[in-house]
Amino acid sequence: MAKRRLNLFWLSVCLALVFTSTTPLSAASLLGDDWETFFREKVSFRGFVENTTGLSVSHGDRHFNTSNRLDMQRFTIQPEINVDATSWAKFFISWRFVKEIRYSAEAKSREKSVTYNPPAPVKPLPNTYYDEYRPKPWEAVLDLLPTDTLKVRVGRQFISWGETDGIRLLDLINPQDLTFSPPVAPNLFSLDETRIPSVGLRTLYTIRPVSNTILEFFALPGFFDEAKQRVDEIVGSNDTNDRQVRYGRWSAHPETRLVYRLGPSTFNGFGNMYANSIRAACSNPVPPVSISCLVTPNTSRELPDAGDSWKIGTRITSNLGKLNFGLGYIWGFNPQASDMVFKVKGVHCFVQVPGPVPDAPCLRGGPPSVVDLRLVNDRTNVFAGQFNYPVGDILDIPVNTTVRGEVVFLPDKPYNIAKFPGAFGLRATVDPRHPTAVVEKDTLRYALGFDRTTLIPFLHPDDPWRAFSLSFQLFQSIIFDHEDGIHPFSTAEKIKRVSTTLTFRIGTGYAGDTILPDVFVAVDPEGYWAVNPAISYVPPGNEKFKFSLVGAFYGGRNKFKSFGFFDEKDSVFLKMRYQF
């Protein structure tokens, strides 16, 4: 049945190509002149075919070397059909078929025993979405225009707010597919390519046409089951019930982050783990307390059910002269990994004190306690604003720079919190003020971006008038009423009251814009960085083809924060695309 549906889909695609062709053998020969006119004037067909091959060049870790391994061998076809049926009704549909030839085989090859207690194999998550063919549309929207001022969009769609490039801030509506691309690599796959469409309703009402003042409203019923793994794979999990550690292709160093050895002299690596802030149930909790009072995290991810995960938002956009701006509000679950917190579900032991009580405290000197954690995204209120403004000159000095920005206010945003330093040599332990390990703080996030084109003649000796595109962005997060000990869910590394990220991007073209270099750099001033260089070739006279060589490199002072999470994920990619 599935094969039959797939064949029917490709038959429809072929018919669309026939109908939109300019050859004599067109739709007229099949359906008549009226249908030929309809398909020629009302229907457009486009899309792309793409192949991406990625090679890991990372140094690997203490357990196995990931260097010179294919971490991506992907073939993608994405056809799109746009139908302007009438003056008041339009329809758009696209499919995205992805085949990962190498993904499943490479995942199996990475299963390897590591030094856990008890020993646990590192088990990649199954390839659910990139090794199949499905006739289900990727996007499918119906646009209705009942009046000149009202537009209604229904269906599986993208809704993008914001002005930033490469890093998300206000772009919170659609979940991001964290399995599709390495993080912070816009030269490989842009944010537009890694969003997951959501089914819902969106309306746009033009209040004042002259100033282009538009009132927007959207309502999305909730998560699709298919989106859950795509959102969460980067997190990874540690399931002590079956003694396996599961992780995805771009999970943050899962092979090393849970490793430890017992004994006061051989304690290793666990001091950076988030579970240190959880109170373990140990017997004889008085000195001398052994290393047995450490806890092993047993993590599971919980997303809301579809019926309980509605997302609703509204926004007004307008312009005053050259200033374009918008103010908005979003209510619902924010599925970004960076906004997750862990909540304690329970504590148990590998070996318990003899007795009938199932939750008896752990034996001093025995294996560590096991803390059951739920990784959750709480429902949030988001107050947001954005703007962009082209600056021509200041005091008769030409500037020619576009200034853009975003502001997001999150009241009562949850964070995990611990006590630093911890007892018995631990980096962090439970904070007696916050036994749940969760605290809520008002948080402000903003971004400022500056874009301009400029001449750099010595870098263009053959064409000194060919400009460079320059972009600079500042991202900051401010936690109000900050408390020492706030940390991300993933590690026991502190989050400061003010966190900063800087990005810079430069691009140009050579040889008549057939050779296109582009470099994107992100820096965390605390000592972390990401670099995403690319060089593309577009054959002269045939802009439909594009060949790109792209790198994604990460580093930092440790592997437990910011871009350092992905220190073991350095890769290079060869990307070939044909646009039709």
C-alpha positions, 0 to 999 in steps of 0.5 A: 500500500505504501509503495502504491501511494508513493507511486501515485505521488510521483505520478502526480509530480510527473503530471505537474511537470507535463502540465507546466512544460512549454513543449507541444506535448502539454496538458492541452493534449490531455485535458484541453485548452482550458486546463492548459491555460490554468496550469500555465498561468496558475500553477508553478512547480519548483524544488531542489535535489541535494546531496550532502556528505559529511566527514568527522575530523574530530579527535574523538574521545577516550573511548573511541576515535571518531576521526575519518568517519562519515557522519552524514551521507544524505540525499534529499528531494524537495518538490514544491507546487504553488497554485494560485487557484483564484484571486481569493484562494491560493495553495502551496504544498511541498514534500521532503524525501530524505534518505540517509544511506550511511546513518543507521550503519554508522550508528551501529558501529558506534556502539561501544562499552564505556567505563560506567558503573555498571558498564553501559554501552553507548547506543545511538538513537535509531534513525527514524526520519532520515531513512524512509520515503513518505508521501506525507507533505512537509508543508501544506497550506491553504491561503484564503483572502476573503477581503483586501485586508484579511489573509487566513492561512490554514495547514502545516506551515512555518511561522518565523519571527525575528531578525537574527541570523545563525542563532535563534532568539525570537524564532520560538514558534516552530520547533527546530530539528536538532537531528538535521544539522550540526549546531550553529552552522548556517552555511550548511543548513539555514534556520529556515531549513531546520525548522519543523512545520506545525499544523495550525491557523494564522491570520494577518489583518492589515489595519492601515495599508499606508503604514503597513500596520498588520495585526497577526494571530496564530494558534498551533494545536501542539506537538506532532509525535514525529517532532519529539525525537527531532527536537530531543536527539541532541540531549541524549539520555542515560537509562539505568534500567537497561544500562544504556546511554542513548544519544544522537548524531549531534548530542553534546559529548555523550560519550564522556559526560557520564564517565566516572570511577569509584574511589577517593583517588580515582574520582573522575569527570563526574564533578561536572554532572548535573545530578550532583545537585540532587540529594542522594539517599545514603545510609550513615550520612555523617562523616566519613561519607564515601564516594557512594553518595554520588548519584547517577542520573537516569534521564528521560525526556517528557514533552506534553501530549498533543492536546496539552501543548497548544501554542498561541501568539499575537503580534502587531507590525508596522513602520514609521518611515524607514523604521520597521518594528513589531511587538508580540506575545507567545504563550505555550511550550518552548521546545528549545533544548537550551530552555529545558530543566530537569525535575526530580521524579525519584531516587533509588539504589542499585543495591539497597539496605536489607529490608522490605522498604523499596526506597531504602537508602543506599549502602555506604560504600556501595554503588551510587544512588540513582536519581530519576530525572524528567527533562521538561520544557515548562509552559512559558509567557514570552513578550517580544519585540523586533526592529530593523532600521537602515542608517544612511549617514550620521552627521553627514558621514556615510554609514550605510548600515542596517541596524536590527534587533530583537528583545525577549522577556521571559517572566519566571523562567525556570533554571536548575540550581545547586550549591557551589562548591560541593561537599567531598570534592564535588563541584556542586551538590544540592542547595538546601535553599532549593531542595527541588533543584529548580528556581524561577527567575525573570529573564531578558534576552536581546540581540543587536545586529549590524549589516553593511556592504563595504569595499576591501580593495586589497582582497579584490585586486581584480575587481576592487568595486566588488563589495563584501557583505559584513554582519555583526551580532551581539546576543545577551541574556540577563537573569534578574535577581540572580543567585549563585549556583544557577546552571544549565540542566546538562552540567554543573557549570554556573550561568552568570547573571549576564551571558554574552555571545558574539557573531561575525559573518563575511562573504563576497564573490570572485570570478564573476560570482562563480566562487563564493566564500563565506565565513560565520564565527560565533564566540562566547567571551567565557572561552568558547567558539564555533567557526562555520567556513564555506566556499561555493562554486556556481558554474557560469551560465548555470545558476541552478547548480551549486557545489559547496565545501563547508566546515563546522568546528567547535572548541572551548576551555572545557566540554561542559558549556556553550560551544564546548559541548560539541568539541568532539563534533568537528566535521567537513561537508561536501554539498551539491544542490540542483535547483529546478 
